[in-house]
Amino acid sequence: MIWLLRHGDAEDDVPGAGGDAERRLTEKGRRQARAAGKALNALGADLKACLASPKVRALETAELACKALDLEAELDDRLRGAASTRTTSPRAAATYCWSATSQTSPTRSPR
């Protein structure tokens, strides 16, 4: 089973401030990420890996959520998404949590 977790509430993109990839979570976003980790833990999700986009807000979300699951977030550049600030890619800035029910780790899956 693969659990998908979208990043928490993030700061607005400010021109000249590093761009979309550098947007950080707001305090609300940090609360959301911690709550998501606690909810997955309460559901008994048996996760073996937590993969995150290298976008700052996605990595922050993964780190905070995975703390409740005793997992370390792993960066996966394939989850970076589109370079533009407006993207329709569902993989952009996503966090993937890999469950024990999966047969192979997504980092080792054949392409």
Backbone as JSON, one array per atom type, in Angstrom:
{
  "sequence": "MIWLLRHGDAEDDVPGAGGDAERRLTEKGRRQARAAGKALNALGADLKACLASPKVRALETAELACKALDLEAELDDRLRGAASTRTTSPRAAATYCWSATSQTSPTRSPR",
  "N": [[0.84, -1.16, 0.0], [0.49, 2.23, -0.73], [0.76, 5.32, 0.73], [-0.27, 8.6, 0.21], [0.69, 11.86, 0.89], [-0.01, 15.13, 0.91], [1.83, 18.21, 0.98], [1.82, 20.43, 3.83], [0.12, 23.55, 4.65], [1.6, 26.27, 3.04], [3.98, 29.0, 2.75], [3.36, 31.95, 0.76], [4.45, 32.29, -2.64], [7.09, 34.38, -3.18], [8.27, 36.7, -5.43], [11.67, 36.63, -6.36], [12.55, 35.55, -4.0], [13.7, 33.05, -3.92], [12.01, 31.3, -5.13], [9.44, 28.87, -6.02], [10.24, 26.29, -5.11], [11.52, 26.81, -2.73], [9.69, 27.53, -0.85], [8.47, 27.58, 2.44], [6.83, 25.77, 5.12], [3.97, 27.12, 6.77], [3.11, 28.05, 10.16], [0.65, 26.86, 10.57], [0.81, 24.88, 8.59], [2.88, 23.31, 9.64], [1.61, 22.33, 11.93], [-0.4, 20.84, 10.65], [1.14, 18.87, 9.37], [2.33, 17.5, 11.53], [-0.02, 16.54, 12.71], [-0.94, 14.86, 10.69], [0.99, 12.83, 10.71], [0.55, 11.8, 13.29], [-2.06, 10.89, 12.92], [-1.71, 8.86, 10.96], [-0.17, 7.13, 12.49], [-2.01, 6.5, 14.52], [-3.83, 5.09, 13.0], [-2.48, 2.81, 12.68], [-0.72, 2.45, 10.62], [1.75, 0.69, 9.02], [4.56, 1.65, 8.14], [7.36, 1.52, 5.95], [9.09, 3.19, 4.63], [9.61, 6.65, 3.88], [9.24, 8.85, 1.44], [10.21, 11.91, -0.02], [9.67, 14.91, -1.9], [12.28, 17.13, -2.95], [11.51, 19.73, -2.56], [11.23, 22.39, -0.29], [8.92, 22.71, 1.39], [7.69, 20.23, 1.13], [9.61, 18.46, 2.11], [9.82, 19.4, 4.76], [7.22, 18.77, 5.64], [7.28, 15.96, 5.41], [9.33, 15.31, 7.22], [8.24, 16.18, 9.68], [5.82, 14.72, 9.82], [6.73, 12.08, 9.66], [8.18, 11.8, 11.97], [6.42, 11.05, 14.0], [6.1, 8.48, 13.3], [8.4, 7.17, 13.66], [10.24, 7.24, 11.53], [12.66, 8.21, 9.07], [12.69, 10.86, 6.79], [13.22, 10.49, 3.33], [14.88, 11.98, 0.65], [13.71, 12.18, -2.67], [14.47, 12.83, -5.78], [12.95, 12.42, -8.03], [10.43, 13.16, -7.37], [10.27, 15.83, -7.55], [8.71, 17.4, -9.31], [7.16, 19.83, -11.53], [9.01, 22.67, -12.78], [7.89, 25.17, -12.77], [6.02, 27.75, -11.0], [3.36, 27.31, -10.94], [1.82, 24.39, -11.12], [0.33, 21.43, -12.42], [0.88, 18.91, -11.86], [0.29, 15.95, -10.12], [2.27, 14.8, -8.65], [3.94, 16.74, -7.79], [5.7, 18.2, -5.19], [4.93, 16.25, -3.37], [4.58, 13.85, -0.74], [5.52, 10.59, -0.17], [4.55, 7.74, 1.48], [5.65, 4.63, 2.17], [4.23, 1.51, 2.58], [4.29, -1.49, 4.63], [2.89, -3.45, 3.34], [3.48, -3.39, 0.7], [5.28, -4.91, -2.02], [7.83, -4.29, -2.99], [10.27, -1.76, -2.36], [9.62, 1.61, -3.28], [11.88, 3.02, -4.07], [13.44, 1.15, -5.17], [12.07, 0.07, -7.21], [11.51, -1.28, -10.49], [11.87, 0.71, -13.43]],
  "CA": [[0.0, 0.0, 0.0], [1.21, 3.5, -0.77], [0.03, 6.44, 1.3], [0.17, 9.88, -0.34], [0.44, 12.96, 1.81], [0.34, 16.42, 0.32], [2.47, 19.12, 1.93], [0.96, 21.3, 4.6], [-0.03, 24.93, 4.23], [2.92, 26.85, 2.81], [4.09, 30.44, 2.49], [3.14, 32.38, -0.62], [5.66, 32.45, -3.45], [7.46, 35.79, -3.29], [9.27, 36.86, -6.49], [13.02, 36.98, -5.92], [12.85, 34.97, -2.68], [14.13, 31.66, -4.04], [11.09, 30.56, -5.98], [8.46, 27.9, -5.51], [10.87, 25.16, -4.42], [12.04, 27.24, -1.43], [8.6, 27.91, 0.05], [8.45, 26.83, 3.7], [5.52, 25.61, 5.75], [3.55, 28.1, 7.77], [2.86, 27.37, 11.44], [-0.51, 26.0, 10.31], [1.31, 23.74, 7.83], [3.62, 22.44, 10.56], [0.59, 21.62, 12.74], [-1.04, 19.86, 9.77], [2.07, 17.77, 9.13], [2.41, 16.7, 12.77], [-1.32, 15.86, 12.87], [-1.0, 13.77, 9.7], [1.82, 11.74, 11.23], [-0.17, 11.2, 14.42], [-3.22, 10.16, 12.38], [-1.21, 7.62, 10.35], [0.24, 6.28, 13.59], [-3.24, 6.03, 15.17], [-4.44, 4.11, 12.09], [-1.66, 1.61, 12.69], [0.0, 2.33, 9.35], [3.07, 0.08, 9.21], [5.33, 2.21, 7.03], [8.77, 1.12, 5.86], [9.88, 4.28, 4.06], [8.91, 7.91, 3.65], [9.94, 9.55, 0.36], [9.74, 13.29, -0.14], [10.21, 15.82, -2.88], [13.27, 18.03, -2.35], [10.96, 21.05, -2.29], [11.34, 22.64, 1.15], [7.67, 22.45, 2.11], [7.43, 18.78, 1.12], [10.55, 17.83, 3.03], [9.4, 19.75, 6.12], [6.03, 17.97, 5.93], [7.7, 14.57, 5.61], [10.1, 15.19, 8.47], [7.35, 16.32, 10.83], [4.87, 13.6, 9.84], [7.44, 10.81, 9.88], [8.67, 11.76, 13.35], [5.43, 10.29, 14.77], [6.14, 7.09, 12.81], [9.78, 6.71, 13.85], [10.87, 7.1, 10.21], [13.39, 9.35, 8.53], [12.29, 11.21, 5.43], [14.25, 10.31, 2.3], [14.67, 12.79, -0.55], [13.65, 11.48, -3.96], [14.43, 13.89, -6.77], [11.9, 12.13, -9.03], [9.19, 13.76, -6.88], [10.44, 17.29, -7.6], [7.6, 18.02, -10.03], [7.47, 20.83, -12.54], [9.85, 23.78, -12.32], [7.13, 26.41, -12.68], [5.34, 27.97, -9.72], [2.01, 26.79, -11.11], [1.93, 23.06, -11.71], [-0.83, 20.57, -12.26], [1.39, 17.57, -11.61], [-0.09, 15.46, -8.8], [3.46, 14.36, -7.94], [4.71, 17.9, -7.35], [5.76, 18.47, -3.75], [4.21, 15.21, -2.63], [5.32, 12.97, 0.17], [5.02, 9.23, -0.33], [4.87, 6.87, 2.59], [5.57, 3.27, 1.67], [3.74, 0.62, 3.63], [4.84, -2.85, 4.69], [2.13, -4.36, 2.49], [4.04, -3.35, -0.64], [6.23, -5.97, -2.28], [9.17, -3.72, -3.15], [10.4, -0.35, -2.03], [9.53, 2.44, -4.48], [13.2, 3.47, -4.5], [14.08, 0.03, -5.86], [11.17, -0.45, -8.22], [11.98, -1.12, -11.86], [11.23, 1.83, -14.14]],
  "C": [[0.89, 1.24, 0.0], [0.29, 4.58, -0.23], [0.59, 7.71, 0.68], [-0.22, 10.98, 0.63], [0.91, 14.25, 1.14], [0.94, 17.32, 1.4], [1.44, 19.97, 2.66], [0.91, 22.71, 4.03], [1.35, 25.59, 4.15], [2.84, 28.35, 2.57], [3.77, 30.72, 1.03], [4.48, 32.48, -1.33], [5.93, 33.94, -3.63], [8.53, 35.91, -4.37], [10.62, 37.3, -5.92], [13.43, 36.36, -4.59], [13.22, 33.49, -2.78], [13.2, 30.8, -4.86], [10.25, 29.53, -5.25], [9.11, 26.8, -4.67], [11.35, 25.52, -3.02], [10.95, 27.64, -0.44], [8.56, 26.99, 1.26], [7.02, 26.68, 4.19], [5.24, 26.79, 6.67], [3.39, 27.34, 9.09], [1.67, 26.42, 11.3], [-0.07, 24.73, 9.58], [2.1, 22.77, 8.7], [2.66, 21.66, 11.47], [-0.08, 20.53, 11.92], [-0.14, 18.64, 9.57], [2.2, 16.88, 10.36], [1.12, 15.91, 12.99], [-1.45, 14.7, 11.9], [-0.18, 12.57, 10.17], [1.14, 11.03, 12.38], [-1.37, 10.39, 13.94], [-2.79, 8.84, 11.74], [-0.8, 6.63, 11.44], [-0.98, 5.68, 14.28], [-3.96, 4.98, 14.32], [-3.66, 2.8, 12.07], [-0.93, 1.38, 11.39], [1.42, 1.82, 9.62], [3.95, 0.49, 8.03], [6.79, 1.8, 7.11], [9.66, 2.21, 5.31], [8.99, 5.49, 3.89], [9.74, 8.7, 2.64], [9.35, 10.94, 0.21], [10.41, 14.0, -1.3], [11.28, 16.68, -2.2], [12.75, 19.45, -2.14], [10.86, 21.22, -0.77], [10.07, 22.28, 1.89], [7.33, 20.97, 2.17], [8.35, 18.07, 2.09], [10.19, 18.15, 4.48], [8.19, 18.92, 6.54], [6.43, 16.53, 6.24], [8.43, 14.39, 6.93], [9.2, 15.25, 9.69], [6.38, 15.14, 10.94], [5.56, 12.29, 10.21], [8.0, 10.69, 11.29], [7.72, 10.92, 14.21], [5.45, 8.81, 14.42], [7.51, 6.46, 12.99], [10.47, 6.39, 12.52], [11.64, 8.36, 9.89], [12.9, 9.61, 7.12], [13.48, 11.04, 4.49], [13.91, 11.18, 1.1], [14.65, 11.92, -1.78], [13.43, 12.54, -5.03], [13.36, 13.67, -7.84], [10.57, 12.76, -8.63], [9.22, 15.28, -6.94], [9.27, 17.98, -8.28], [8.09, 19.04, -11.04], [8.25, 21.99, -11.93], [9.06, 25.06, -12.14], [6.45, 26.54, -11.32], [3.91, 27.46, -9.79], [2.13, 25.45, -11.81], [0.65, 22.28, -11.48], [-0.41, 19.14, -12.0], [0.99, 17.1, -10.23], [1.11, 15.0, -7.99], [4.27, 15.53, -7.38], [4.57, 18.09, -5.85], [4.98, 17.47, -2.92], [5.15, 14.45, -1.72], [4.69, 11.59, 0.04], [5.47, 8.4, 0.86], [4.63, 5.44, 2.13], [5.23, 2.32, 2.79], [4.34, -0.76, 3.53], [4.09, -3.8, 3.77], [2.62, -4.34, 1.04], [5.08, -4.45, -0.81], [7.66, -5.46, -2.41], [9.15, -2.25, -2.77], [10.31, 0.48, -3.31], [10.9, 2.94, -4.95], [13.93, 2.36, -5.26], [13.22, -0.56, -6.96], [11.75, -0.3, -9.61], [11.21, 0.0, -12.54], [10.53, 1.34, -15.38]]
}
